[in-house]
Amino acid sequence: MPSQQRTVLLAAPRSFCAGVDRAIEIVEQALALRGGPIYVRKQIVHNTHVVADLEDRGAVFVDELDAVPDGATVVFSAHGVSPAVRSEADRRGLAVIDATCPLVAKVHTEARRFAGRGDTLLLIGHSGHEEVEGTLGEAPGQTVLVESVEDVAEVEVPNPKRVSYLTQTTLAVDETAGIVAALRDRFPALRGPSSEDICYATTNRQDALSAIAGECDLVLVVGSANSSNSQRLVELARRQGTPAHLIDDAGDIQPAWLSGVATIGLTAGASAPPGLVEDVIDHLAPATVVEHEVTREKVRFELPAPLR
Ligand code: SF4
């Protein structure tokens, strides 16, 4: 199929969410106000292009605080940190700027509240993800990680009447509902957050892709491999029966994927810059680009006090 006959269906919303915008702006402002180097614990957001760009401008990304010199400025990433990391930064006298997304911070607050009333916390999420490590750290002795419906049968709690669940913010909405339902079957007294922990941006990007994936021969999701919400978009398209690939940028597109393809669905995870989507459209050079918007996002988060 020549590109001149192809259509790109563009999912909207896509790309940066308010939490990612804020986290990037925090590093940019810190560099502008304090000069480099500014240390950032972990990737500020899970995107290789964002990280490389900030590195070029003086940000130094480290895995742990022991790589940060005493007295230096360190930014905590959008995914949040455990209380142990905050204490360590205090003890070391580091100047902390916290880029934790307010919607991740909300989950931490819930974890403290649920643990404080004596519940076991059933945290639905992916093992090893930085956000999960941070949330687990709020009540490590009282939290059990649940990754799948299959895990639910194995969960052991001291008192089945004192259980609460929380979720990672970037999960698949439909799969998570299945896990919560299985937990509720097993623990009828299960309590949860007053509003969903899966954030508005994750939900909207999944809804937007759901609306077009069935009409597409192929779905391309712009995002990095360690981006949870981008990976969930790829899985969602595949569950709807459409072949889908995660690409860091246009250079990852393999010509063989496009063979016989008339309609390409295009979206991007919440940590992927909008410019990369434009590059993909330029690369595909389709006859038509049709944007399908399911909702308009107006969420903005303020910068932390030291940078306002
Ligand atoms: S994906 Fe959601 S939780 Fe994560 S930074 Fe964006 S708004 Fe915050």
Residues whose N, C-alpha, C, O or C-beta is under 5 A from the ligand:
A	BS01	SF4	C17 A18 G19 V20 A78 C101 L103 V104 T169 C199 A201 T202 A270
